[in-house]
Amino acid sequence: MNIKAIIAAVVLTSIASPAFAQTFYVVQDVKTKKCTITESKPTTTETTVVSGDTVYKTRAEAEAGMKTVKVCTSN
């Protein structure tokens, strides 16, 4: 019976884990200087993460954080 419970827990964890792993970043386009929110950390030099080491867990947190980033509010 314990093995069934362990297997059920592993299956549920593997299904639910991707939903909890979503992250948001505040990035700025190098050319246009416009800030946006992305779900993945940029890997190109066309955009730069302007929120520092801050990783947001929800889009609402990222939107609120974008309002506090000086380079985003000055444009």
mmCIF file of the N, C-alpha and C atoms, coordinates in Angstrom:
data_MODEL
# 
_entry.id   MODEL 
# 
loop_
_atom_site.group_PDB 
_atom_site.id 
_atom_site.type_symbol 
_atom_site.label_atom_id 
_atom_site.label_alt_id 
_atom_site.label_comp_id 
_atom_site.label_asym_id 
_atom_site.label_entity_id 
_atom_site.label_seq_id 
_atom_site.pdbx_PDB_ins_code 
_atom_site.Cartn_x 
_atom_site.Cartn_y 
_atom_site.Cartn_z 
_atom_site.occupancy 
_atom_site.B_iso_or_equiv 
_atom_site.pdbx_formal_charge 
_atom_site.auth_seq_id 
_atom_site.auth_comp_id 
_atom_site.auth_asym_id 
_atom_site.auth_atom_id 
_atom_site.pdbx_PDB_model_num 
ATOM 1   N N  . MET A 1 1  ? 0.819  -1.186 0.000   1.00 0.00 ? 1  MET A N  1 
ATOM 2   C CA . MET A 1 1  ? 0.000  0.000  0.000   1.00 0.00 ? 1  MET A CA 1 
ATOM 3   C C  . MET A 1 1  ? 0.875  1.266  0.000   1.00 0.00 ? 1  MET A C  1 
ATOM 4   N N  . ASN A 1 2  ? 1.974  1.263  0.676   1.00 0.00 ? 2  ASN A N  1 
ATOM 5   C CA . ASN A 1 2  ? 2.865  2.406  0.706   1.00 0.00 ? 2  ASN A CA 1 
ATOM 6   C C  . ASN A 1 2  ? 3.472  2.693  -0.664  1.00 0.00 ? 2  ASN A C  1 
ATOM 7   N N  . ILE A 1 3  ? 3.730  1.645  -1.410  1.00 0.00 ? 3  ILE A N  1 
ATOM 8   C CA . ILE A 1 3  ? 4.302  1.832  -2.743  1.00 0.00 ? 3  ILE A CA 1 
ATOM 9   C C  . ILE A 1 3  ? 3.306  2.537  -3.645  1.00 0.00 ? 3  ILE A C  1 
ATOM 10  N N  . LYS A 1 4  ? 2.038  2.197  -3.547  1.00 0.00 ? 4  LYS A N  1 
ATOM 11  C CA . LYS A 1 4  ? 1.008  2.854  -4.348  1.00 0.00 ? 4  LYS A CA 1 
ATOM 12  C C  . LYS A 1 4  ? 0.916  4.336  -3.996  1.00 0.00 ? 4  LYS A C  1 
ATOM 13  N N  . ALA A 1 5  ? 1.013  4.656  -2.726  1.00 0.00 ? 5  ALA A N  1 
ATOM 14  C CA . ALA A 1 5  ? 0.952  6.056  -2.294  1.00 0.00 ? 5  ALA A CA 1 
ATOM 15  C C  . ALA A 1 5  ? 2.163  6.836  -2.806  1.00 0.00 ? 5  ALA A C  1 
ATOM 16  N N  . ILE A 1 6  ? 3.321  6.226  -2.760  1.00 0.00 ? 6  ILE A N  1 
ATOM 17  C CA . ILE A 1 6  ? 4.542  6.880  -3.258  1.00 0.00 ? 6  ILE A CA 1 
ATOM 18  C C  . ILE A 1 6  ? 4.453  7.104  -4.763  1.00 0.00 ? 6  ILE A C  1 
ATOM 19  N N  . ILE A 1 7  ? 4.001  6.120  -5.489  1.00 0.00 ? 7  ILE A N  1 
ATOM 20  C CA . ILE A 1 7  ? 3.862  6.260  -6.944  1.00 0.00 ? 7  ILE A CA 1 
ATOM 21  C C  . ILE A 1 7  ? 2.849  7.346  -7.284  1.00 0.00 ? 7  ILE A C  1 
ATOM 22  N N  . ALA A 1 8  ? 1.747  7.390  -6.563  1.00 0.00 ? 8  ALA A N  1 
ATOM 23  C CA . ALA A 1 8  ? 0.726  8.424  -6.792  1.00 0.00 ? 8  ALA A CA 1 
ATOM 24  C C  . ALA A 1 8  ? 1.304  9.810  -6.505  1.00 0.00 ? 8  ALA A C  1 
ATOM 25  N N  . ALA A 1 9  ? 2.076  9.951  -5.442  1.00 0.00 ? 9  ALA A N  1 
ATOM 26  C CA . ALA A 1 9  ? 2.682  11.240 -5.101  1.00 0.00 ? 9  ALA A CA 1 
ATOM 27  C C  . ALA A 1 9  ? 3.678  11.683 -6.165  1.00 0.00 ? 9  ALA A C  1 
ATOM 28  N N  . VAL A 1 10 ? 4.466  10.766 -6.684  1.00 0.00 ? 10 VAL A N  1 
ATOM 29  C CA . VAL A 1 10 ? 5.443  11.089 -7.731  1.00 0.00 ? 10 VAL A CA 1 
ATOM 30  C C  . VAL A 1 10 ? 4.738  11.535 -9.005  1.00 0.00 ? 10 VAL A C  1 
ATOM 31  N N  . VAL A 1 11 ? 3.692  10.840 -9.379  1.00 0.00 ? 11 VAL A N  1 
ATOM 32  C CA . VAL A 1 11 ? 2.941  11.195 -10.584 1.00 0.00 ? 11 VAL A CA 1 
ATOM 33  C C  . VAL A 1 11 ? 2.309  12.576 -10.429 1.00 0.00 ? 11 VAL A C  1 
ATOM 34  N N  . LEU A 1 12 ? 1.677  12.833 -9.306  1.00 0.00 ? 12 LEU A N  1 
ATOM 35  C CA . LEU A 1 12 ? 1.045  14.138 -9.079  1.00 0.00 ? 12 LEU A CA 1 
ATOM 36  C C  . LEU A 1 12 ? 2.079  15.261 -9.050  1.00 0.00 ? 12 LEU A C  1 
ATOM 37  N N  . THR A 1 13 ? 3.218  15.025 -8.449  1.00 0.00 ? 13 THR A N  1 
ATOM 38  C CA . THR A 1 13 ? 4.273  16.036 -8.397  1.00 0.00 ? 13 THR A CA 1 
ATOM 39  C C  . THR A 1 13 ? 4.820  16.326 -9.787  1.00 0.00 ? 13 THR A C  1 
ATOM 40  N N  . SER A 1 14 ? 5.005  15.319 -10.591 1.00 0.00 ? 14 SER A N  1 
ATOM 41  C CA . SER A 1 14 ? 5.550  15.534 -11.933 1.00 0.00 ? 14 SER A CA 1 
ATOM 42  C C  . SER A 1 14 ? 4.562  16.279 -12.832 1.00 0.00 ? 14 SER A C  1 
ATOM 43  N N  . ILE A 1 15 ? 3.281  16.107 -12.581 1.00 0.00 ? 15 ILE A N  1 
ATOM 44  C CA . ILE A 1 15 ? 2.264  16.817 -13.363 1.00 0.00 ? 15 ILE A CA 1 
ATOM 45  C C  . ILE A 1 15 ? 2.136  18.265 -12.898 1.00 0.00 ? 15 ILE A C  1 
ATOM 46  N N  . ALA A 1 16 ? 2.194  18.496 -11.612 1.00 0.00 ? 16 ALA A N  1 
ATOM 47  C CA . ALA A 1 16 ? 1.974  19.832 -11.060 1.00 0.00 ? 16 ALA A CA 1 
ATOM 48  C C  . ALA A 1 16 ? 3.208  20.719 -11.098 1.00 0.00 ? 16 ALA A C  1 
ATOM 49  N N  . SER A 1 17 ? 4.391  20.160 -11.119 1.00 0.00 ? 17 SER A N  1 
ATOM 50  C CA . SER A 1 17 ? 5.622  20.948 -11.052 1.00 0.00 ? 17 SER A CA 1 
ATOM 51  C C  . SER A 1 17 ? 5.768  21.999 -12.143 1.00 0.00 ? 17 SER A C  1 
ATOM 52  N N  . PRO A 1 18 ? 5.499  21.703 -13.399 1.00 0.00 ? 18 PRO A N  1 
ATOM 53  C CA . PRO A 1 18 ? 5.642  22.740 -14.424 1.00 0.00 ? 18 PRO A CA 1 
ATOM 54  C C  . PRO A 1 18 ? 4.743  23.958 -14.193 1.00 0.00 ? 18 PRO A C  1 
ATOM 55  N N  . ALA A 1 19 ? 3.607  23.777 -13.596 1.00 0.00 ? 19 ALA A N  1 
ATOM 56  C CA . ALA A 1 19 ? 2.709  24.898 -13.342 1.00 0.00 ? 19 ALA A CA 1 
ATOM 57  C C  . ALA A 1 19 ? 3.287  25.847 -12.299 1.00 0.00 ? 19 ALA A C  1 
ATOM 58  N N  . PHE A 1 20 ? 4.056  25.335 -11.372 1.00 0.00 ? 20 PHE A N  1 
ATOM 59  C CA . PHE A 1 20 ? 4.643  26.157 -10.335 1.00 0.00 ? 20 PHE A CA 1 
ATOM 60  C C  . PHE A 1 20 ? 5.950  26.800 -10.777 1.00 0.00 ? 20 PHE A C  1 
ATOM 61  N N  . ALA A 1 21 ? 6.518  26.360 -11.862 1.00 0.00 ? 21 ALA A N  1 
ATOM 62  C CA . ALA A 1 21 ? 7.834  26.820 -12.282 1.00 0.00 ? 21 ALA A CA 1 
ATOM 63  C C  . ALA A 1 21 ? 7.783  28.046 -13.182 1.00 0.00 ? 21 ALA A C  1 
ATOM 64  N N  . GLN A 1 22 ? 6.631  28.609 -13.426 1.00 0.00 ? 22 GLN A N  1 
ATOM 65  C CA . GLN A 1 22 ? 6.532  29.748 -14.326 1.00 0.00 ? 22 GLN A CA 1 
ATOM 66  C C  . GLN A 1 22 ? 7.143  30.983 -13.682 1.00 0.00 ? 22 GLN A C  1 
ATOM 67  N N  . THR A 1 23 ? 7.989  31.677 -14.451 1.00 0.00 ? 23 THR A N  1 
ATOM 68  C CA . THR A 1 23 ? 8.653  32.884 -13.969 1.00 0.00 ? 23 THR A CA 1 
ATOM 69  C C  . THR A 1 23 ? 8.503  33.988 -14.997 1.00 0.00 ? 23 THR A C  1 
ATOM 70  N N  . PHE A 1 24 ? 8.621  35.218 -14.531 1.00 0.00 ? 24 PHE A N  1 
ATOM 71  C CA . PHE A 1 24 ? 8.497  36.380 -15.401 1.00 0.00 ? 24 PHE A CA 1 
ATOM 72  C C  . PHE A 1 24 ? 9.679  37.311 -15.175 1.00 0.00 ? 24 PHE A C  1 
ATOM 73  N N  . TYR A 1 25 ? 10.139 37.930 -16.253 1.00 0.00 ? 25 TYR A N  1 
ATOM 74  C CA . TYR A 1 25 ? 11.267 38.857 -16.217 1.00 0.00 ? 25 TYR A CA 1 
ATOM 75  C C  . TYR A 1 25 ? 10.852 40.177 -16.832 1.00 0.00 ? 25 TYR A C  1 
ATOM 76  N N  . VAL A 1 26 ? 11.379 41.283 -16.287 1.00 0.00 ? 26 VAL A N  1 
ATOM 77  C CA . VAL A 1 26 ? 11.192 42.594 -16.897 1.00 0.00 ? 26 VAL A CA 1 
ATOM 78  C C  . VAL A 1 26 ? 12.422 42.844 -17.748 1.00 0.00 ? 26 VAL A C  1 
ATOM 79  N N  . VAL A 1 27 ? 12.206 43.016 -19.055 1.00 0.00 ? 27 VAL A N  1 
ATOM 80  C CA . VAL A 1 27 ? 13.316 43.205 -19.981 1.00 0.00 ? 27 VAL A CA 1 
ATOM 81  C C  . VAL A 1 27 ? 13.127 44.495 -20.776 1.00 0.00 ? 27 VAL A C  1 
ATOM 82  N N  . GLN A 1 28 ? 14.237 45.010 -21.295 1.00 0.00 ? 28 GLN A N  1 
ATOM 83  C CA . GLN A 1 28 ? 14.195 46.222 -22.104 1.00 0.00 ? 28 GLN A CA 1 
ATOM 84  C C  . GLN A 1 28 ? 14.832 45.940 -23.454 1.00 0.00 ? 28 GLN A C  1 
ATOM 85  N N  . ASP A 1 29 ? 14.147 46.350 -24.510 1.00 0.00 ? 29 ASP A N  1 
ATOM 86  C CA . ASP A 1 29 ? 14.677 46.239 -25.857 1.00 0.00 ? 29 ASP A CA 1 
ATOM 87  C C  . ASP A 1 29 ? 15.818 47.240 -26.004 1.00 0.00 ? 29 ASP A C  1 
ATOM 88  N N  . VAL A 1 30 ? 16.974 46.787 -26.464 1.00 0.00 ? 30 VAL A N  1 
ATOM 89  C CA . VAL A 1 30 ? 18.158 47.643 -26.551 1.00 0.00 ? 30 VAL A CA 1 
ATOM 90  C C  . VAL A 1 30 ? 17.956 48.782 -27.546 1.00 0.00 ? 30 VAL A C  1 
ATOM 91  N N  . LYS A 1 31 ? 17.274 48.514 -28.639 1.00 0.00 ? 31 LYS A N  1 
ATOM 92  C CA . LYS A 1 31 ? 17.102 49.529 -29.690 1.00 0.00 ? 31 LYS A CA 1 
ATOM 93  C C  . LYS A 1 31 ? 16.006 50.537 -29.366 1.00 0.00 ? 31 LYS A C  1 
ATOM 94  N N  . THR A 1 32 ? 14.848 50.056 -28.951 1.00 0.00 ? 32 THR A N  1 
ATOM 95  C CA . THR A 1 32 ? 13.712 50.956 -28.728 1.00 0.00 ? 32 THR A CA 1 
ATOM 96  C C  . THR A 1 32 ? 13.619 51.468 -27.294 1.00 0.00 ? 32 THR A C  1 
ATOM 97  N N  . LYS A 1 33 ? 14.363 50.859 -26.378 1.00 0.00 ? 33 LYS A N  1 
ATOM 98  C CA . LYS A 1 33 ? 14.347 51.207 -24.951 1.00 0.00 ? 33 LYS A CA 1 
ATOM 99  C C  . LYS A 1 33 ? 12.989 50.957 -24.304 1.00 0.00 ? 33 LYS A C  1 
ATOM 100 N N  . LYS A 1 34 ? 12.145 50.134 -24.925 1.00 0.00 ? 34 LYS A N  1 
ATOM 101 C CA . LYS A 1 34 ? 10.820 49.821 -24.397 1.00 0.00 ? 34 LYS A CA 1 
ATOM 102 C C  . LYS A 1 34 ? 10.913 48.597 -23.484 1.00 0.00 ? 34 LYS A C  1 
ATOM 103 N N  . CYS A 1 35 ? 10.269 48.686 -22.319 1.00 0.00 ? 35 CYS A N  1 
ATOM 104 C CA . CYS A 1 35 ? 10.262 47.576 -21.365 1.00 0.00 ? 35 CYS A CA 1 
ATOM 105 C C  . CYS A 1 35 ? 9.052  46.674 -21.608 1.00 0.00 ? 35 CYS A C  1 
ATOM 106 N N  . THR A 1 36 ? 9.271  45.391 -21.467 1.00 0.00 ? 36 THR A N  1 
ATOM 107 C CA . THR A 1 36 ? 8.208  44.399 -21.600 1.00 0.00 ? 36 THR A CA 1 
ATOM 108 C C  . THR A 1 36 ? 8.415  43.308 -20.555 1.00 0.00 ? 36 THR A C  1 
ATOM 109 N N  . ILE A 1 37 ? 7.433  42.438 -20.445 1.00 0.00 ? 37 ILE A N  1 
ATOM 110 C CA . ILE A 1 37 ? 7.512  41.303 -19.531 1.00 0.00 ? 37 ILE A CA 1 
ATOM 111 C C  . ILE A 1 37 ? 7.579  40.036 -20.363 1.00 0.00 ? 37 ILE A C  1 
ATOM 112 N N  . THR A 1 38 ? 8.545  39.170 -20.032 1.00 0.00 ? 38 THR A N  1 
ATOM 113 C CA . THR A 1 38 ? 8.679  37.907 -20.744 1.00 0.00 ? 38 THR A CA 1 
ATOM 114 C C  . THR A 1 38 ? 8.615  36.754 -19.755 1.00 0.00 ? 38 THR A C  1 
ATOM 115 N N  . GLU A 1 39 ? 8.297  35.585 -20.270 1.00 0.00 ? 39 GLU A N  1 
ATOM 116 C CA . GLU A 1 39 ? 8.215  34.397 -19.428 1.00 0.00 ? 39 GLU A CA 1 
ATOM 117 C C  . GLU A 1 39 ? 9.519  33.617 -19.403 1.00 0.00 ? 39 GLU A C  1 
ATOM 118 N N  . SER A 1 40 ? 10.475 34.013 -20.224 1.00 0.00 ? 40 SER A N  1 
ATOM 119 C CA . SER A 1 40 ? 11.763 33.332 -20.220 1.00 0.00 ? 40 SER A CA 1 
ATOM 120 C C  . SER A 1 40 ? 12.881 34.362 -20.196 1.00 0.00 ? 40 SER A C  1 
ATOM 121 N N  . LYS A 1 41 ? 13.969 33.986 -19.592 1.00 0.00 ? 41 LYS A N  1 
ATOM 122 C CA . LYS A 1 41 ? 15.111 34.885 -19.505 1.00 0.00 ? 41 LYS A CA 1 
ATOM 123 C C  . LYS A 1 41 ? 15.697 35.044 -20.913 1.00 0.00 ? 41 LYS A C  1 
ATOM 124 N N  . PRO A 1 42 ? 15.955 36.284 -21.339 1.00 0.00 ? 42 PRO A N  1 
ATOM 125 C CA . PRO A 1 42 ? 16.457 36.491 -22.694 1.00 0.00 ? 42 PRO A CA 1 
ATOM 126 C C  . PRO A 1 42 ? 17.846 35.881 -22.883 1.00 0.00 ? 42 PRO A C  1 
ATOM 127 N N  . THR A 1 43 ? 18.041 35.315 -24.065 1.00 0.00 ? 43 THR A N  1 
ATOM 128 C CA . THR A 1 43 ? 19.332 34.700 -24.372 1.00 0.00 ? 43 THR A CA 1 
ATOM 129 C C  . THR A 1 43 ? 20.059 35.452 -25.470 1.00 0.00 ? 43 THR A C  1 
ATOM 130 N N  . THR A 1 44 ? 19.446 36.495 -26.008 1.00 0.00 ? 44 THR A N  1 
ATOM 131 C CA . THR A 1 44 ? 20.076 37.276 -27.058 1.00 0.00 ? 44 THR A CA 1 
ATOM 132 C C  . THR A 1 44 ? 20.511 38.628 -26.499 1.00 0.00 ? 44 THR A C  1 
ATOM 133 N N  . THR A 1 45 ? 21.271 39.360 -27.279 1.00 0.00 ? 45 THR A N  1 
ATOM 134 C CA . THR A 1 45 ? 21.727 40.681 -26.845 1.00 0.00 ? 45 THR A CA 1 
ATOM 135 C C  . THR A 1 45 ? 20.752 41.778 -27.251 1.00 0.00 ? 45 THR A C  1 
ATOM 136 N N  . GLU A 1 46 ? 19.642 41.419 -27.873 1.00 0.00 ? 46 GLU A N  1 
ATOM 137 C CA . GLU A 1 46 ? 18.651 42.409 -28.298 1.00 0.00 ? 46 GLU A CA 1 
ATOM 138 C C  . GLU A 1 46 ? 17.829 42.933 -27.125 1.00 0.00 ? 46 GLU A C  1 
ATOM 139 N N  . THR A 1 47 ? 17.717 42.137 -26.054 1.00 0.00 ? 47 THR A N  1 
ATOM 140 C CA . THR A 1 47 ? 16.987 42.564 -24.862 1.00 0.00 ? 47 THR A CA 1 
ATOM 141 C C  . THR A 1 47 ? 17.868 42.345 -23.635 1.00 0.00 ? 47 THR A C  1 
ATOM 142 N N  . THR A 1 48 ? 17.629 43.166 -22.619 1.00 0.00 ? 48 THR A N  1 
ATOM 143 C CA . THR A 1 48 ? 18.390 43.094 -21.381 1.00 0.00 ? 48 THR A CA 1 
ATOM 144 C C  . THR A 1 48 ? 17.430 42.995 -20.207 1.00 0.00 ? 48 THR A C  1 
ATOM 145 N N  . VAL A 1 49 ? 17.754 42.150 -19.242 1.00 0.00 ? 49 VAL A N  1 
ATOM 146 C CA . VAL A 1 49 ? 16.946 42.056 -18.024 1.00 0.00 ? 49 VAL A CA 1 
ATOM 147 C C  . VAL A 1 49 ? 17.229 43.300 -17.196 1.00 0.00 ? 49 VAL A C  1 
ATOM 148 N N  . VAL A 1 50 ? 16.192 44.090 -16.920 1.00 0.00 ? 50 VAL A N  1 
ATOM 149 C CA . VAL A 1 50 ? 16.378 45.329 -16.168 1.00 0.00 ? 50 VAL A CA 1 
ATOM 150 C C  . VAL A 1 50 ? 15.922 45.208 -14.721 1.00 0.00 ? 50 VAL A C  1 
ATOM 151 N N  . SER A 1 51 ? 15.375 44.073 -14.357 1.00 0.00 ? 51 SER A N  1 
ATOM 152 C CA . SER A 1 51 ? 14.916 43.891 -12.980 1.00 0.00 ? 51 SER A CA 1 
ATOM 153 C C  . SER A 1 51 ? 16.010 43.297 -12.101 1.00 0.00 ? 51 SER A C  1 
ATOM 154 N N  . GLY A 1 52 ? 17.235 43.281 -12.592 1.00 0.00 ? 52 GLY A N  1 
ATOM 155 C CA . GLY A 1 52 ? 18.339 42.724 -11.804 1.00 0.00 ? 52 GLY A CA 1 
ATOM 156 C C  . GLY A 1 52 ? 18.182 41.232 -11.628 1.00 0.00 ? 52 GLY A C  1 
ATOM 157 N N  . ASP A 1 53 ? 18.383 40.786 -10.419 1.00 0.00 ? 53 ASP A N  1 
ATOM 158 C CA . ASP A 1 53 ? 18.249 39.360 -10.114 1.00 0.00 ? 53 ASP A CA 1 
ATOM 159 C C  . ASP A 1 53 ? 16.830 38.976 -9.730  1.00 0.00 ? 53 ASP A C  1 
ATOM 160 N N  . THR A 1 54 ? 15.911 39.939 -9.809  1.00 0.00 ? 54 THR A N  1 
ATOM 161 C CA . THR A 1 54 ? 14.528 39.681 -9.399  1.00 0.00 ? 54 THR A CA 1 
ATOM 162 C C  . THR A 1 54 ? 13.802 38.853 -10.441 1.00 0.00 ? 54 THR A C  1 
ATOM 163 N N  . VAL A 1 55 ? 13.234 37.757 -10.008 1.00 0.00 ? 55 VAL A N  1 
ATOM 164 C CA . VAL A 1 55 ? 12.413 36.897 -10.850 1.00 0.00 ? 55 VAL A CA 1 
ATOM 165 C C  . VAL A 1 55 ? 11.026 36.908 -10.237 1.00 0.00 ? 55 VAL A C  1 
ATOM 166 N N  . TYR A 1 56 ? 10.031 37.254 -11.029 1.00 0.00 ? 56 TYR A N  1 
ATOM 167 C CA . TYR A 1 56 ? 8.658  37.380 -10.533 1.00 0.00 ? 56 TYR A CA 1 
ATOM 168 C C  . TYR A 1 56 ? 7.904  36.080 -10.764 1.00 0.00 ? 56 TYR A C  1 
ATOM 169 N N  . LYS A 1 57 ? 7.032  35.738 -9.837  1.00 0.00 ? 57 LYS A N  1 
ATOM 170 C CA . LYS A 1 57 ? 6.278  34.490 -9.924  1.00 0.00 ? 57 LYS A CA 1 
ATOM 171 C C  . LYS A 1 57 ? 4.957  34.647 -10.660 1.00 0.00 ? 57 LYS A C  1 
ATOM 172 N N  . THR A 1 58 ? 4.435  35.877 -10.727 1.00 0.00 ? 58 THR A N  1 
ATOM 173 C CA . THR A 1 58 ? 3.186  36.120 -11.448 1.00 0.00 ? 58 THR A CA 1 
ATOM 174 C C  . THR A 1 58 ? 3.356  37.320 -12.357 1.00 0.00 ? 58 THR A C  1 
ATOM 175 N N  . ARG A 1 59 ? 2.500  37.401 -13.361 1.00 0.00 ? 59 ARG A N  1 
ATOM 176 C CA . ARG A 1 59 ? 2.551  38.542 -14.279 1.00 0.00 ? 59 ARG A CA 1 
ATOM 177 C C  . ARG A 1 59 ? 2.204  39.837 -13.534 1.00 0.00 ? 59 ARG A C  1 
ATOM 178 N N  . ALA A 1 60 ? 1.285  39.760 -12.593 1.00 0.00 ? 60 ALA A N  1 
ATOM 179 C CA . ALA A 1 60 ? 0.904  40.946 -11.823 1.00 0.00 ? 60 ALA A CA 1 
ATOM 180 C C  . ALA A 1 60 ? 2.091  41.490 -11.023 1.00 0.00 ? 60 ALA A C  1 
ATOM 181 N N  . GLU A 1 61 ? 2.883  40.599 -10.431 1.00 0.00 ? 61 GLU A N  1 
ATOM 182 C CA . GLU A 1 61 ? 4.080  41.030 -9.710  1.00 0.00 ? 61 GLU A CA 1 
ATOM 183 C C  . GLU A 1 61 ? 5.070  41.686 -10.664 1.00 0.00 ? 61 GLU A C  1 
ATOM 184 N N  . ALA A 1 62 ? 5.225  41.121 -11.847 1.00 0.00 ? 62 ALA A N  1 
ATOM 185 C CA . ALA A 1 62 ? 6.150  41.680 -12.833 1.00 0.00 ? 62 ALA A CA 1 
ATOM 186 C C  . ALA A 1 62 ? 5.681  43.057 -13.297 1.00 0.00 ? 62 ALA A C  1 
ATOM 187 N N  . GLU A 1 63 ? 4.378  43.223 -13.492 1.00 0.00 ? 63 GLU A N  1 
ATOM 188 C CA . GLU A 1 63 ? 3.849  44.535 -13.898 1.00 0.00 ? 63 GLU A CA 1 
ATOM 189 C C  . GLU A 1 63 ? 4.084  45.576 -12.818 1.00 0.00 ? 63 GLU A C  1 
ATOM 190 N N  . ALA A 1 64 ? 3.878  45.196 -11.563 1.00 0.00 ? 64 ALA A N  1 
ATOM 191 C CA . ALA A 1 64 ? 4.133  46.116 -10.454 1.00 0.00 ? 64 ALA A CA 1 
ATOM 192 C C  . ALA A 1 64 ? 5.624  46.414 -10.353 1.00 0.00 ? 64 ALA A C  1 
ATOM 193 N N  . GLY A 1 65 ? 6.442  45.413 -10.551 1.00 0.00 ? 65 GLY A N  1 
ATOM 194 C CA . GLY A 1 65 ? 7.891  45.607 -10.503 1.00 0.00 ? 65 GLY A CA 1 
ATOM 195 C C  . GLY A 1 65 ? 8.393  46.487 -11.631 1.00 0.00 ? 65 GLY A C  1 
ATOM 196 N N  . MET A 1 66 ? 7.776  46.379 -12.800 1.00 0.00 ? 66 MET A N  1 
ATOM 197 C CA . MET A 1 66 ? 8.182  47.184 -13.946 1.00 0.00 ? 66 MET A CA 1 
ATOM 198 C C  . MET A 1 66 ? 7.953  48.668 -13.669 1.00 0.00 ? 66 MET A C  1 
ATOM 199 N N  . LYS A 1 67 ? 6.927  48.978 -12.892 1.00 0.00 ? 67 LYS A N  1 
ATOM 200 C CA . LYS A 1 67 ? 6.643  50.374 -12.548 1.00 0.00 ? 67 LYS A CA 1 
ATOM 201 C C  . LYS A 1 67 ? 7.692  50.963 -11.612 1.00 0.00 ? 67 LYS A C  1 
ATOM 202 N N  . THR A 1 68 ? 8.446  50.108 -10.932 1.00 0.00 ? 68 THR A N  1 
ATOM 203 C CA . THR A 1 68 ? 9.453  50.602 -10.006 1.00 0.00 ? 68 THR A CA 1 
ATOM 204 C C  . THR A 1 68 ? 10.857 50.662 -10.614 1.00 0.00 ? 68 THR A C  1 
ATOM 205 N N  . VAL A 1 69 ? 11.044 50.067 -11.779 1.00 0.00 ? 69 VAL A N  1 
ATOM 206 C CA . VAL A 1 69 ? 12.358 50.076 -12.430 1.00 0.00 ? 69 VAL A CA 1 
ATOM 207 C C  . VAL A 1 69 ? 12.538 51.431 -13.101 1.00 0.00 ? 69 VAL A C  1 
ATOM 208 N N  . LYS A 1 70 ? 13.605 52.124 -12.733 1.00 0.00 ? 70 LYS A N  1 
ATOM 209 C CA . LYS A 1 70 ? 13.791 53.512 -13.175 1.00 0.00 ? 70 LYS A CA 1 
ATOM 210 C C  . LYS A 1 70 ? 13.874 53.642 -14.706 1.00 0.00 ? 70 LYS A C  1 
ATOM 211 N N  . VAL A 1 71 ? 14.572 52.744 -15.387 1.00 0.00 ? 71 VAL A N  1 
ATOM 212 C CA . VAL A 1 71 ? 14.694 52.871 -16.843 1.00 0.00 ? 71 VAL A CA 1 
ATOM 213 C C  . VAL A 1 71 ? 13.385 52.626 -17.548 1.00 0.00 ? 71 VAL A C  1 
ATOM 214 N N  . CYS A 1 72 ? 12.458 51.937 -16.901 1.00 0.00 ? 72 CYS A N  1 
ATOM 215 C CA . CYS A 1 72 ? 11.149 51.679 -17.519 1.00 0.00 ? 72 CYS A CA 1 
ATOM 216 C C  . CYS A 1 72 ? 10.190 52.836 -17.297 1.00 0.00 ? 72 CYS A C  1 
ATOM 217 N N  . THR A 1 73 ? 10.310 53.518 -16.182 1.00 0.00 ? 73 THR A N  1 
ATOM 218 C CA . THR A 1 73 ? 9.394  54.602 -15.887 1.00 0.00 ? 73 THR A CA 1 
ATOM 219 C C  . THR A 1 73 ? 9.839  55.925 -16.509 1.00 0.00 ? 73 THR A C  1 
ATOM 220 N N  . SER A 1 74 ? 11.097 56.029 -16.902 1.00 0.00 ? 74 SER A N  1 
ATOM 221 C CA . SER A 1 74 ? 11.592 57.287 -17.466 1.00 0.00 ? 74 SER A CA 1 
ATOM 222 C C  . SER A 1 74 ? 11.293 57.416 -18.945 1.00 0.00 ? 74 SER A C  1 
ATOM 223 N N  . ASN A 1 75 ? 10.851 56.326 -19.576 1.00 0.00 ? 75 ASN A N  1 
ATOM 224 C CA . ASN A 1 75 ? 10.557 56.375 -21.032 1.00 0.00 ? 75 ASN A CA 1 
ATOM 225 C C  . ASN A 1 75 ? 9.081  56.539 -21.275 1.00 0.00 ? 75 ASN A C  1 
# 
